[in-house]
């Protein structure tokens, strides 16, 4: 009989309690094998709708369907045992009404086994966040630069450059916190504003292109690993996988052309 204790997953309430404590480590992942690696080091794994751009070559996240998010959510759950897995709700699956949002969020939770969902929007989504949380669905909020709104924002632009707009973002943050979100992503936000919001609300802030004073950080895994030839300016690149993959594929192609690959006897001996 094994005496090894089963690994317990981190929960949304546990992340909520990290406010002001040890910084929260978060990364995206879209498939089982990378999720298994990230799981050993991250507190939160986000199955982000950024997969539309990173994996499927889309120009933005707007065209990502719910079924695609669920498929990748299942893959990430298969590869993980420890981290809290959060699945993005894609554009068009939650904005219409709290009831529609609950129907789609419940489907994500039931079919993937994930521990929470994430949706974009501040004050305008507070009612929906409250509706979901009251019905048992943990919600991570997302304000600042919200990629699903790229068409109305006019592109991927840093938010809060004009201090006169800061009260709007601060109100967004207060609204999602009061509605019951367990954490909020602050994306593409000027550092002083992100720092102010982190001090003002009682739930963890997770920055991406925001302040080092946030309660944690999240990056797109492929950006951090150097797989994106044009990563955002704020990303610290920790690997050079694009170059390594290019070199490996080039070496493989050279071996095949010179017939330096395993024979049947070598493979099946």
Backbone as JSON, one array per atom type, in Angstrom:
{
  "sequence": "XXXXXXXXXXXXXXXXXXXXXXXXXXXXXXXXXXXXXXXXXXXXXXXXXXXXXXXXXXXXXXXXXXXXXXXXXXXXXXXXXXXXXXXXXXXXXXXXXXXXXXXXXXXXXXXXXXXXXXXXXXXXXXXXXXXXXXXXXXXXXXXXXXXXXXXXXXXXXXXXXXXXXXXXXXXXXXXXXXXXXXXXXXXXXXXXXXXXXXXXXXXXXXXXXXXXXXXXXXXXXXXXXXXXXXXXXXXXXXXXXXXXXXXXXXXXXXXXXXXXXXXXXXXXX",
  "N": [[0.84, -1.2, 0.0], [0.59, 2.18, -0.89], [2.13, 4.92, 0.75], [2.26, 7.48, 0.04], [1.12, 10.77, 0.08], [-1.75, 12.11, -1.53], [-1.55, 14.71, -3.97], [-2.74, 17.91, -3.28], [-4.84, 20.17, -4.87], [-4.33, 23.65, -5.42], [-6.63, 26.1, -4.44], [-9.2, 28.49, -5.42], [-10.06, 30.08, -3.14], [-7.71, 29.82, -1.61], [-5.84, 31.19, -3.15], [-6.99, 33.7, -2.98], [-6.43, 34.31, -0.31], [-3.79, 34.94, -0.43], [-3.31, 37.59, -0.68], [-1.22, 40.32, -0.35], [0.78, 38.69, 0.57], [3.11, 36.03, -0.05], [4.31, 36.37, -3.34], [2.2, 35.59, -6.14], [2.64, 33.08, -8.46], [2.04, 32.83, -11.82], [1.2, 31.42, -14.97], [0.46, 30.96, -18.47], [-0.91, 28.07, -20.12], [-1.53, 25.62, -22.63], [-1.62, 23.0, -23.31], [-1.14, 19.5, -22.43], [1.54, 18.57, -21.95], [3.23, 20.84, -21.57], [1.85, 21.96, -19.46], [2.26, 20.13, -17.42], [4.9, 20.6, -16.76], [4.87, 23.32, -15.99], [3.16, 23.12, -13.84], [4.65, 22.25, -11.68], [5.79, 24.48, -10.67], [4.19, 26.77, -10.72], [1.5, 28.66, -9.2], [-0.93, 29.29, -10.27], [-2.41, 28.3, -13.29], [-3.29, 29.56, -16.3], [-5.58, 28.86, -18.76], [-5.55, 30.49, -21.34], [-7.44, 32.62, -23.59], [-5.69, 33.6, -25.32], [-4.56, 31.57, -26.66], [-5.69, 31.42, -29.12], [-4.26, 33.2, -30.71], [-1.6, 32.44, -30.18], [-1.43, 29.66, -30.71], [-3.13, 29.09, -32.85], [-2.89, 30.96, -34.81], [-4.51, 33.25, -35.03], [-5.53, 36.71, -35.43], [-6.41, 38.11, -33.25], [-7.96, 37.62, -30.0], [-10.64, 37.49, -30.31], [-12.0, 35.74, -32.05], [-12.02, 33.22, -30.87], [-13.58, 30.16, -30.11], [-15.92, 28.71, -27.71], [-15.86, 25.88, -27.51], [-13.24, 25.32, -28.25], [-11.77, 26.4, -26.14], [-12.62, 24.74, -24.09], [-11.65, 22.25, -24.96], [-8.83, 22.65, -24.83], [-8.68, 23.26, -22.14], [-9.33, 20.81, -20.94], [-7.08, 19.33, -21.71], [-5.0, 20.63, -20.32], [-5.79, 20.17, -17.68], [-5.44, 17.4, -17.57], [-2.7, 17.26, -17.54], [-1.9, 18.28, -15.11], [-1.6, 18.49, -11.48], [-1.43, 20.03, -9.23], [-1.55, 22.97, -9.44], [-3.89, 25.74, -9.47], [-6.19, 25.7, -11.97], [-7.34, 27.91, -14.32], [-9.79, 28.87, -16.59], [-10.2, 30.81, -19.45], [-13.12, 32.65, -20.32], [-14.37, 32.9, -23.49], [-14.81, 35.59, -25.91], [-18.12, 36.75, -26.29], [-19.41, 34.83, -24.82], [-20.33, 35.52, -22.32], [-21.17, 38.15, -22.06], [-23.79, 38.85, -22.7], [-25.8, 38.32, -20.73], [-26.13, 37.64, -17.18], [-27.24, 35.12, -16.86], [-26.72, 33.72, -19.26], [-23.95, 33.78, -19.11], [-23.56, 32.19, -16.82], [-24.5, 29.71, -17.73], [-22.58, 29.07, -19.7], [-20.19, 29.22, -18.24], [-20.64, 27.22, -16.34], [-20.62, 25.02, -18.0], [-17.93, 25.02, -18.81], [-16.66, 24.51, -16.33], [-17.75, 21.99, -15.63], [-17.06, 20.31, -17.81], [-14.3, 20.52, -18.09], [-13.18, 20.34, -15.54], [-11.8, 22.32, -14.31], [-10.73, 24.84, -11.88], [-11.71, 27.44, -11.79], [-13.02, 30.3, -13.59], [-12.16, 32.9, -15.94], [-12.99, 36.23, -16.73], [-13.34, 39.18, -18.75], [-13.52, 42.7, -17.97], [-14.78, 45.41, -15.96], [-16.65, 47.38, -13.99], [-18.96, 47.01, -15.56], [-19.22, 44.27, -15.66], [-19.67, 43.46, -13.12], [-22.15, 42.68, -11.99], [-22.55, 40.23, -13.29], [-20.33, 38.77, -12.41], [-20.93, 38.59, -9.67], [-23.29, 37.08, -9.84], [-22.34, 34.63, -10.84], [-20.48, 33.83, -8.84], [-22.13, 33.59, -6.6], [-23.43, 31.31, -7.3], [-21.63, 29.3, -7.17], [-19.34, 29.38, -8.8], [-16.05, 30.13, -9.03], [-14.49, 33.23, -9.82], [-12.05, 34.89, -11.7], [-11.19, 38.16, -12.3], [-10.54, 40.67, -14.88], [-9.0, 43.52, -15.83], [-8.13, 46.79, -17.23], [-6.01, 46.72, -19.95], [-7.93, 45.0, -22.04], [-7.96, 42.32, -23.99], [-10.09, 41.21, -25.52], [-11.58, 43.38, -26.12], [-10.24, 44.75, -28.03], [-10.96, 45.89, -30.46], [-12.55, 48.07, -29.83], [-10.87, 49.47, -28.2], [-8.95, 50.28, -29.9], [-6.61, 48.99, -30.48], [-3.67, 47.31, -29.08], [-2.92, 48.93, -26.5], [-1.21, 50.67, -23.9], [-2.85, 51.21, -20.85], [-4.19, 53.92, -18.89], [-2.46, 56.04, -19.16], [-3.17, 58.7, -19.06], [-3.63, 60.43, -16.2], [-6.12, 61.41, -15.47], [-7.93, 59.48, -16.1], [-7.68, 57.56, -14.23], [-9.48, 57.22, -11.96], [-11.61, 55.78, -13.13], [-10.54, 53.24, -13.72], [-9.86, 52.48, -11.14], [-12.36, 52.35, -9.99], [-13.39, 50.23, -11.5], [-11.79, 48.14, -10.48], [-12.53, 48.09, -7.74], [-15.19, 47.41, -8.04], [-15.22, 44.77, -9.15], [-13.96, 43.41, -7.12], [-15.71, 43.79, -4.94], [-17.85, 42.42, -5.97], [-17.15, 39.81, -5.71], [-15.02, 38.52, -7.01], [-12.1, 36.47, -6.89], [-9.57, 37.22, -7.46], [-7.77, 39.6, -9.51], [-6.72, 40.34, -12.76], [-4.43, 42.69, -13.87], [-3.82, 44.24, -16.71], [-1.46, 45.59, -19.04], [-1.11, 48.18, -17.89], [-0.28, 51.38, -16.61], [2.45, 51.73, -14.34], [2.21, 53.29, -11.82], [-0.58, 53.45, -11.47], [-1.41, 50.75, -11.37], [-0.11, 50.02, -9.03], [-1.44, 51.64, -7.16], [-4.05, 50.58, -7.31], [-3.57, 48.0, -6.37], [-3.03, 48.53, -3.7], [-5.48, 49.48, -2.88], [-7.57, 47.57, -3.03], [-8.95, 44.49, -1.65], [-8.39, 42.01, -2.71], [-6.14, 39.77, -4.42], [-3.96, 41.22, -6.85], [-2.93, 40.48, -10.1], [-0.39, 41.03, -12.15], [0.26, 41.87, -15.59], [2.44, 43.24, -17.58], [2.27, 45.41, -15.86], [2.5, 46.67, -12.57], [5.34, 45.98, -10.46], [4.6, 45.85, -7.9], [2.26, 44.52, -7.74], [0.31, 41.7, -6.56], [1.14, 39.4, -7.72], [2.31, 37.84, -10.78], [1.58, 37.25, -14.24], [2.44, 35.62, -17.25], [2.4, 34.99, -20.79], [3.24, 31.79, -21.66], [4.65, 31.04, -24.0], [5.71, 33.49, -24.81], [7.47, 34.05, -22.7], [9.26, 31.95, -22.97], [10.57, 32.5, -25.29], [9.5, 31.81, -27.73], [7.95, 33.43, -29.23], [8.57, 35.56, -31.84], [8.29, 38.29, -31.67], [7.89, 39.42, -28.89], [5.87, 41.1, -26.34], [6.99, 44.31, -25.11], [7.3, 44.41, -22.35], [7.92, 41.88, -21.49], [10.1, 39.67, -19.92], [12.39, 37.6, -21.32], [13.04, 34.27, -20.82], [14.05, 32.06, -22.06], [15.28, 30.6, -25.16], [13.74, 29.27, -27.12], [12.73, 29.38, -29.71], [14.94, 29.69, -31.39], [16.29, 27.33, -30.72], [14.51, 25.33, -31.53], [14.39, 25.86, -34.28], [17.07, 25.31, -34.97], [17.17, 22.59, -34.29], [15.24, 21.43, -36.01], [16.39, 22.05, -38.44], [18.75, 20.54, -38.26], [17.66, 17.98, -38.15], [16.41, 17.83, -40.67], [18.67, 17.88, -42.27], [19.85, 15.43, -41.55], [17.93, 13.6, -42.47], [18.03, 14.08, -45.22], [20.56, 13.15, -45.73], [20.19, 10.57, -45.2], [20.62, 9.69, -42.6], [19.09, 8.38, -40.51], [17.18, 6.4, -38.1], [16.98, 2.85, -38.77], [14.6, 0.23, -39.39], [15.38, -2.02, -37.91], [16.94, -0.86, -35.9], [15.07, 0.6, -34.54], [13.14, -1.2, -33.57], [14.44, -3.24, -32.19]],
  "CA": [[0.0, 0.0, 0.0], [1.38, 3.39, -0.97], [1.95, 5.88, 1.84], [2.4, 8.81, -0.53], [-0.1, 11.57, 0.19], [-2.16, 12.69, -2.81], [-1.33, 16.15, -4.11], [-3.96, 18.69, -3.2], [-4.83, 21.34, -5.74], [-4.55, 24.99, -4.9], [-8.01, 26.52, -4.72], [-9.43, 29.93, -5.54], [-9.96, 30.74, -1.83], [-6.31, 29.85, -1.17], [-5.22, 32.31, -3.87], [-7.56, 34.92, -2.37], [-5.76, 34.55, 0.96], [-2.41, 35.32, -0.68], [-3.24, 39.04, -0.77], [-0.19, 40.92, 0.48], [1.73, 37.68, 1.03], [4.07, 35.55, -1.03], [3.8, 36.65, -4.69], [1.53, 34.5, -6.84], [3.28, 32.74, -9.73], [1.03, 32.41, -12.78], [1.61, 31.3, -16.37], [-0.52, 30.3, -19.33], [-0.57, 26.8, -20.75], [-2.64, 25.21, -23.5], [-1.56, 21.56, -23.61], [-0.82, 18.7, -21.26], [2.95, 18.38, -21.63], [3.78, 22.05, -20.95], [1.16, 22.15, -18.19], [2.91, 19.26, -16.42], [6.12, 21.29, -16.34], [4.48, 24.54, -15.29], [2.46, 22.72, -12.62], [5.61, 22.05, -10.59], [6.35, 25.76, -10.22], [3.2, 27.87, -10.71], [0.33, 28.56, -8.34], [-2.09, 29.41, -11.16], [-2.22, 28.09, -14.72], [-4.41, 30.1, -17.05], [-5.83, 28.43, -20.13], [-5.97, 31.78, -21.86], [-7.9, 32.66, -24.97], [-4.51, 33.94, -26.12], [-4.24, 30.39, -27.47], [-6.14, 31.69, -30.49], [-3.16, 33.86, -31.4], [-0.35, 31.71, -29.98], [-1.45, 28.31, -31.27], [-3.99, 28.94, -34.02], [-2.57, 31.97, -35.79], [-5.52, 34.3, -35.16], [-5.04, 38.07, -35.25], [-6.81, 38.54, -31.91], [-8.65, 36.57, -29.25], [-12.09, 37.64, -30.52], [-12.59, 34.62, -32.78], [-11.86, 31.93, -30.18], [-14.87, 29.59, -29.68], [-16.0, 28.06, -26.41], [-15.43, 24.49, -27.61], [-11.78, 25.28, -28.29], [-11.31, 26.64, -24.77], [-12.9, 23.52, -23.31], [-10.72, 21.2, -25.4], [-7.51, 22.92, -24.25], [-8.82, 23.15, -20.69], [-9.23, 19.38, -20.6], [-5.69, 18.9, -21.89], [-4.2, 21.18, -19.22], [-6.15, 19.45, -16.46], [-4.81, 16.08, -17.62], [-1.27, 17.38, -17.29], [-1.61, 18.95, -13.84], [-2.09, 17.91, -10.23], [-1.25, 20.94, -8.11], [-1.92, 24.37, -9.65], [-5.26, 26.13, -9.78], [-6.36, 25.91, -13.4], [-8.37, 28.89, -14.62], [-10.07, 28.87, -18.04], [-10.81, 32.04, -19.98], [-14.38, 32.64, -21.03], [-14.11, 33.65, -24.71], [-15.7, 36.68, -26.32], [-19.46, 36.37, -26.71], [-20.0, 33.75, -24.0], [-20.74, 35.99, -21.0], [-21.55, 39.55, -22.04], [-25.21, 39.07, -22.96], [-26.55, 38.35, -19.48], [-25.57, 36.74, -16.17], [-27.74, 33.75, -17.07], [-25.93, 33.13, -20.35], [-22.61, 33.6, -18.57], [-23.57, 31.03, -15.93], [-24.64, 28.5, -18.55], [-21.32, 28.76, -20.35], [-19.19, 28.98, -17.21], [-20.92, 25.91, -15.78], [-20.15, 24.03, -18.97], [-16.47, 24.97, -18.69], [-16.3, 23.86, -15.07], [-18.15, 20.58, -15.65], [-16.4, 19.52, -18.85], [-12.84, 20.53, -17.94], [-12.74, 20.07, -14.17], [-10.99, 23.46, -13.85], [-11.13, 25.38, -10.59], [-12.25, 28.79, -11.88], [-13.06, 30.9, -14.92], [-11.77, 34.3, -15.98], [-13.69, 37.05, -17.72], [-12.84, 40.55, -18.86], [-14.46, 43.77, -17.71], [-14.85, 45.9, -14.59], [-17.99, 47.71, -13.46], [-20.03, 46.47, -16.4], [-19.35, 42.83, -15.45], [-19.79, 43.18, -11.69], [-23.38, 41.91, -11.74], [-22.33, 38.86, -13.77], [-19.39, 38.12, -11.48], [-21.68, 38.26, -8.45], [-24.23, 36.01, -10.19], [-21.58, 33.37, -10.95], [-19.91, 33.46, -7.54], [-23.22, 33.14, -5.72], [-23.87, 29.99, -7.77], [-20.57, 28.32, -6.98], [-18.28, 29.43, -9.81], [-15.03, 31.13, -8.73], [-14.21, 34.09, -10.97], [-10.93, 35.82, -11.76], [-11.54, 39.3, -13.15], [-9.48, 41.14, -15.77], [-9.26, 44.91, -16.21], [-7.02, 47.46, -17.88], [-6.02, 46.32, -21.35], [-8.72, 43.78, -22.16], [-7.76, 41.97, -25.4], [-11.33, 40.96, -26.25], [-12.13, 44.69, -26.5], [-9.21, 45.41, -28.82], [-11.57, 46.67, -31.55], [-13.04, 49.34, -29.31], [-9.74, 50.17, -27.6], [-8.12, 50.81, -30.98], [-5.32, 48.29, -30.52], [-3.09, 46.89, -27.81], [-2.3, 50.14, -25.99], [-1.11, 50.79, -22.45], [-3.98, 51.91, -20.25], [-3.94, 54.77, -17.74], [-1.43, 57.05, -19.4], [-3.73, 59.97, -18.61], [-4.07, 60.27, -14.8], [-7.54, 61.77, -15.3], [-8.75, 58.28, -16.29], [-7.41, 56.59, -13.17], [-10.66, 56.86, -11.15], [-12.42, 54.78, -13.83], [-9.92, 51.94, -13.5], [-9.97, 52.18, -9.71], [-13.75, 51.92, -9.77], [-13.48, 48.88, -12.06], [-11.17, 47.2, -9.55], [-13.38, 47.98, -6.56], [-16.45, 46.75, -8.41], [-15.06, 43.32, -9.29], [-13.63, 42.88, -5.8], [-16.94, 43.76, -4.15], [-18.77, 41.44, -6.57], [-16.77, 38.47, -5.27], [-13.88, 37.93, -7.7], [-11.07, 36.08, -5.92], [-8.34, 37.9, -7.9], [-8.0, 40.39, -10.72], [-5.58, 40.58, -13.63], [-4.23, 44.07, -14.33], [-3.0, 44.09, -17.91], [-1.09, 46.75, -19.84], [-1.51, 49.34, -17.09], [0.89, 52.13, -16.14], [2.88, 51.23, -13.03], [1.65, 53.95, -10.63], [-2.0, 53.11, -11.34], [-1.5, 49.36, -10.9], [0.32, 50.01, -7.62], [-2.54, 52.23, -6.39], [-5.15, 49.62, -7.25], [-3.15, 46.9, -5.49], [-3.17, 49.0, -2.31], [-6.86, 49.87, -2.57], [-8.54, 46.48, -2.99], [-8.56, 43.44, -0.72], [-8.13, 40.76, -3.4], [-4.84, 39.84, -5.1], [-3.81, 41.7, -8.22], [-1.94, 39.72, -10.84], [-0.01, 41.94, -13.2], [0.93, 41.51, -16.84], [2.75, 44.56, -18.09], [1.76, 46.35, -14.87], [3.45, 47.05, -11.52], [6.01, 44.95, -9.67], [3.96, 45.85, -6.59], [1.1, 43.64, -7.76], [0.45, 40.53, -5.69], [1.67, 38.29, -8.52], [2.49, 38.14, -12.2], [1.28, 36.2, -15.22], [2.96, 35.82, -18.59], [2.13, 33.96, -21.77], [4.38, 30.89, -21.6], [5.42, 31.1, -25.24], [6.47, 34.74, -24.78], [8.54, 33.91, -21.72], [10.22, 30.95, -23.45], [11.24, 32.95, -26.49], [8.89, 31.23, -28.94], [7.34, 34.53, -29.97], [9.66, 36.39, -32.39], [8.06, 39.7, -31.33], [7.17, 39.46, -27.61], [5.61, 42.43, -25.82], [8.19, 44.96, -24.56], [7.43, 44.21, -20.91], [8.21, 40.49, -21.19], [11.47, 39.18, -19.75], [12.5, 36.31, -22.02], [13.88, 33.38, -20.02], [14.56, 30.98, -22.89], [15.45, 30.9, -26.58], [13.25, 28.05, -27.75], [12.54, 29.57, -31.14], [16.22, 29.39, -32.03], [16.62, 25.93, -30.5], [13.65, 24.52, -32.41], [14.87, 26.09, -35.65], [18.31, 24.56, -35.14], [16.88, 21.16, -34.22], [14.56, 21.04, -37.24], [17.38, 22.13, -39.51], [19.64, 19.38, -38.13], [16.87, 16.81, -38.53], [16.25, 17.83, -42.12], [19.96, 17.51, -42.85], [20.03, 13.99, -41.33], [17.05, 12.87, -43.37], [18.55, 14.21, -46.57], [21.76, 12.31, -45.84], [19.73, 9.23, -44.81], [21.17, 9.36, -41.28], [18.01, 8.22, -39.55], [17.13, 5.0, -37.66], [16.37, 1.83, -39.59], [13.6, -0.57, -38.67], [16.05, -2.89, -36.93], [17.37, -0.05, -34.79], [13.91, 1.09, -33.82], [12.33, -2.26, -32.94], [15.24, -4.35, -31.64]],
  "C": [[0.88, 1.25, 0.0], [1.06, 4.33, 0.18], [2.07, 7.31, 1.35], [1.07, 9.56, -0.46], [-0.46, 12.15, -1.18], [-1.94, 14.2, -2.82], [-2.67, 16.87, -4.09], [-3.84, 19.93, -4.07], [-5.0, 22.63, -4.94], [-5.94, 25.44, -5.33], [-8.09, 28.04, -4.87], [-9.4, 30.63, -4.18], [-8.53, 30.82, -1.3], [-5.55, 30.98, -1.87], [-5.71, 33.63, -3.29], [-6.82, 35.3, -1.09], [-4.31, 35.0, 0.8], [-2.24, 36.85, -0.81], [-2.18, 39.58, 0.19], [0.85, 39.96, 0.99], [2.74, 37.31, -0.03], [3.51, 35.77, -2.43], [3.28, 35.4, -5.39], [2.2, 34.3, -8.2], [2.21, 32.19, -10.67], [1.6, 32.4, -14.19], [0.44, 30.74, -17.17], [0.01, 28.93, -19.73], [-1.78, 26.34, -21.53], [-2.64, 23.72, -23.8], [-0.95, 20.81, -22.44], [0.67, 18.69, -20.93], [3.58, 19.65, -21.06], [3.11, 22.3, -19.59], [1.81, 21.33, -17.08], [4.19, 19.9, -15.9], [5.78, 22.51, -15.5], [3.87, 24.22, -13.93], [3.4, 22.6, -11.42], [6.09, 23.37, -10.0], [5.33, 26.87, -10.06], [2.06, 27.59, -9.74], [-0.95, 28.54, -9.18], [-1.66, 29.14, -12.59], [-3.47, 28.59, -15.42], [-4.46, 29.48, -18.43], [-6.43, 29.65, -20.81], [-6.51, 31.71, -23.27], [-6.83, 33.22, -25.9], [-4.07, 32.76, -26.97], [-4.69, 30.58, -28.92], [-5.03, 32.31, -31.32], [-1.89, 33.01, -31.36], [-0.32, 30.39, -30.74], [-2.17, 28.21, -32.61], [-3.84, 30.07, -35.04], [-3.61, 33.05, -36.0], [-4.9, 35.67, -34.91], [-5.37, 38.63, -33.88], [-7.51, 37.37, -31.23], [-10.15, 36.53, -29.54], [-12.72, 36.41, -31.16], [-12.51, 33.27, -32.1], [-13.22, 31.39, -29.72], [-14.78, 28.88, -28.34], [-15.49, 26.62, -26.47], [-13.91, 24.36, -27.63], [-11.2, 25.49, -26.9], [-11.5, 25.39, -23.92], [-11.93, 22.41, -23.68], [-9.33, 21.42, -24.78], [-7.55, 22.87, -22.73], [-8.72, 21.72, -20.22], [-7.79, 18.91, -20.67], [-4.82, 19.38, -20.72], [-4.53, 20.46, -17.91], [-5.53, 18.06, -16.43], [-3.34, 16.14, -17.24], [-0.91, 17.94, -15.93], [-2.2, 18.21, -12.64], [-2.19, 18.95, -9.12], [-1.85, 22.33, -8.31], [-3.42, 24.56, -9.8], [-5.34, 26.41, -11.27], [-7.57, 26.81, -13.62], [-8.55, 28.93, -16.14], [-10.74, 30.18, -18.42], [-12.18, 31.76, -20.59], [-14.19, 33.47, -22.3], [-15.17, 34.69, -25.01], [-17.04, 36.14, -26.8], [-20.12, 35.31, -25.86], [-20.5, 34.22, -22.64], [-21.3, 37.41, -20.97], [-23.06, 39.78, -22.09], [-26.03, 39.2, -21.68], [-25.86, 37.44, -18.47], [-26.01, 35.29, -16.38], [-26.98, 33.03, -18.17], [-24.51, 32.85, -19.87], [-22.55, 32.36, -17.67], [-23.66, 29.74, -16.72], [-23.3, 28.09, -19.17], [-20.2, 28.48, -19.34], [-19.38, 27.6, -16.58], [-20.45, 24.8, -16.72], [-18.63, 23.9, -18.91], [-16.06, 24.18, -17.46], [-16.59, 22.37, -15.11], [-17.32, 19.76, -16.63], [-14.88, 19.49, -18.71], [-12.38, 20.09, -16.56], [-11.89, 21.19, -13.61], [-11.56, 24.03, -12.56], [-11.73, 26.76, -10.64], [-12.31, 29.2, -13.34], [-12.55, 32.34, -14.8], [-12.58, 35.02, -17.05], [-13.19, 38.48, -17.65], [-13.93, 41.56, -18.56], [-14.53, 44.13, -16.25], [-16.27, 46.12, -14.13], [-19.1, 47.03, -14.25], [-20.24, 44.98, -16.2], [-19.55, 42.46, -13.99], [-21.03, 42.33, -11.38], [-23.21, 40.45, -12.16], [-21.38, 38.1, -12.85], [-20.12, 37.69, -10.22], [-22.63, 37.08, -8.69], [-23.5, 34.66, -10.25], [-21.08, 32.91, -9.6], [-20.98, 32.94, -6.6], [-23.72, 31.75, -6.09], [-22.72, 28.99, -7.84], [-19.45, 28.32, -8.0], [-17.27, 30.52, -9.44], [-14.65, 31.91, -9.98], [-12.95, 34.92, -10.73], [-11.33, 36.92, -12.73], [-10.32, 39.76, -13.95], [-9.83, 42.54, -16.23], [-8.0, 45.54, -16.79], [-7.1, 47.23, -19.37], [-6.75, 44.98, -21.44], [-8.72, 43.36, -23.63], [-9.04, 41.7, -26.18], [-11.99, 42.25, -26.71], [-11.18, 45.46, -27.4], [-9.81, 46.29, -29.92], [-12.12, 48.01, -31.08], [-11.92, 50.15, -28.65], [-8.82, 50.78, -28.66], [-6.75, 50.18, -31.05], [-4.83, 47.94, -29.13], [-2.27, 48.05, -27.25], [-2.29, 50.15, -24.46], [-2.23, 51.67, -21.91], [-3.53, 52.77, -19.07], [-2.84, 55.8, -17.93], [-1.89, 58.45, -18.96], [-4.26, 59.79, -17.18], [-5.53, 60.61, -14.57], [-8.44, 60.55, -15.47], [-8.6, 57.29, -15.13], [-8.64, 56.24, -12.32], [-11.55, 55.81, -11.82], [-11.86, 53.38, -13.62], [-10.01, 51.51, -12.03], [-11.38, 51.71, -9.37], [-13.99, 50.52, -10.34], [-12.95, 47.85, -11.06], [-12.02, 47.0, -8.3], [-14.65, 47.19, -6.87], [-16.3, 45.24, -8.5], [-14.7, 42.68, -7.95], [-14.88, 42.75, -4.93], [-17.93, 42.73, -4.67], [-18.38, 40.0, -6.22], [-15.66, 37.81, -6.05], [-12.8, 37.6, -6.69], [-9.71, 36.69, -6.25], [-8.67, 38.68, -9.15], [-6.69, 40.58, -11.47], [-5.57, 42.06, -14.03], [-3.29, 44.02, -15.52], [-2.72, 45.44, -18.57], [-1.43, 48.06, -19.17], [-0.27, 50.05, -16.58], [1.17, 51.76, -14.68], [2.26, 51.95, -11.84], [0.18, 53.6, -10.4], [-2.16, 51.69, -10.81], [-1.11, 49.25, -9.43], [-0.79, 50.57, -6.72], [-3.68, 51.24, -6.22], [-4.8, 48.47, -6.31], [-3.31, 47.28, -4.02], [-4.62, 49.19, -1.91], [-7.82, 48.7, -2.38], [-8.02, 45.31, -2.15], [-8.46, 42.06, -1.37], [-6.81, 40.88, -4.15], [-4.94, 40.42, -6.5], [-2.69, 40.91, -8.87], [-1.6, 40.53, -12.09], [0.53, 41.26, -14.44], [1.18, 42.83, -17.57], [2.2, 45.63, -17.17], [2.86, 46.61, -13.83], [4.07, 45.84, -10.83], [5.42, 44.88, -8.27], [2.63, 45.09, -6.6], [1.37, 42.42, -6.88], [0.97, 39.3, -6.43], [1.85, 38.74, -9.95], [2.07, 36.95, -13.04], [1.89, 36.6, -16.55], [2.44, 34.71, -19.5], [3.39, 33.09, -21.86], [5.27, 31.0, -22.83], [6.23, 32.39, -25.35], [7.7, 34.59, -23.88], [9.64, 32.96, -22.18], [10.95, 31.37, -24.72], [10.72, 32.32, -27.76], [8.22, 32.29, -29.8], [8.45, 35.42, -30.52], [9.5, 37.86, -32.06], [7.27, 39.79, -30.02], [6.88, 40.89, -27.18], [6.85, 42.99, -25.11], [8.39, 44.64, -23.07], [7.87, 42.8, -20.53], [9.72, 40.26, -21.03], [11.52, 37.78, -20.35], [13.5, 35.43, -21.28], [14.48, 32.24, -20.83], [14.68, 31.43, -24.34], [14.96, 29.71, -27.41], [13.04, 28.19, -29.24], [13.82, 29.21, -31.9], [16.56, 27.91, -31.9], [15.79, 25.01, -31.39], [14.09, 24.65, -33.85], [16.14, 25.27, -35.92], [18.07, 23.06, -35.16], [16.21, 20.66, -35.5], [15.53, 21.06, -38.42], [18.33, 20.93, -39.48], [18.93, 18.1, -38.53], [16.73, 16.71, -40.05], [17.54, 17.42, -42.81], [20.21, 16.01, -42.7], [19.18, 13.17, -42.29], [17.59, 12.91, -44.8], [19.8, 13.38, -46.8], [21.48, 10.87, -45.44], [20.33, 8.76, -43.48], [20.05, 9.29, -40.24], [17.85, 6.73, -39.24], [16.48, 4.08, -38.68], [15.37, 1.05, -38.75], [14.26, -1.43, -37.61], [16.49, -2.1, -35.7], [16.2, 0.4, -33.91], [13.24, -0.01, -32.99], [13.15, -3.4, -32.35], [14.89, -4.57, -30.19]]
}
